[in-house]
């Protein structure tokens, strides 16, 4: 199973959460960013339907996969403050 960590960081004059190298939108307060990260982390763990997905990888190659609705990651929220 995959682990995903949402990290609360200062970003672009405000606060954001970061997953890997990707930042969320900028929030006006630390508390707002923390709340959004907790919500996103919780939603990430919810089961869904098994579906086909298409995405572009880092090498700009389009990929097709089947995403099992019950194969959800474990999430964590870490505050870098």
N, C-alpha and C positions, 0 to 999 in steps of 0.2 A: 504494500500500500504506500502511496505517496504522502509525504509531509509537506505542507505549505505553511510558510510563516509570513504573516503580515507585520511589517515593522513601521511604527509611527515615527516620522522624521519631520524636521523643519524643511520646507520646500517652497520656493518661489514666493517668498514673503508671507507665508502662512504655514500650515501643517498639512501633511498628506500621509497616506500609508503606501508602503512600497512592497511589492512582491517580486523578488529577483531584481531585475534592472528596470522594472516598470513601476511608475508612480501613478497614484490615483489623481483625481482632481485635487486642487488645493482648497483646503478648508480654512476658515478664518480663525479657528481656535484649535488648540490641542485636543480639547474634549470632543469637538465635532469630528475630528479625524479619528480619534479612538473609537467613538461610537460607530462611525461608518465602517471601520475595519472589523469591529466585532460583528456587525450585521453581515458584511460580505463573507467573513470567515464562516459564520453560521450557515449562510445560504449555500456555500461551497460544499458543505457536508450533507446537504439534503439529497436523498435519492430521487431519481427521475426515471424517465423512459429510456430504453436502449434505442439509440439513434445513430444514423450515419452522420459523420461530420467531415467537413472539408476545411482545411486551414493552410496558410502559407508558413513555412518554416523559416529559420534564420538565413538560410541560403537562397531564399526566394523561390523555393520549390513547393508547389501545391501538393498536399497530401490528402488522402482519403482514409478514414478509419471508422470503425464501429466503436462507439462509446457505450459501455454497459451502464445502465442507469443505477446499478447498485455498487459500482466500483468508485466510491467516493474517497477523496483524500482525508487525511487527518489535518486539521488546521490549528494554528497557534497565532496569538497576537502578542507581539513583543514591543514594549515601549522603550525607544532609544533615549528618552529624556532623562 
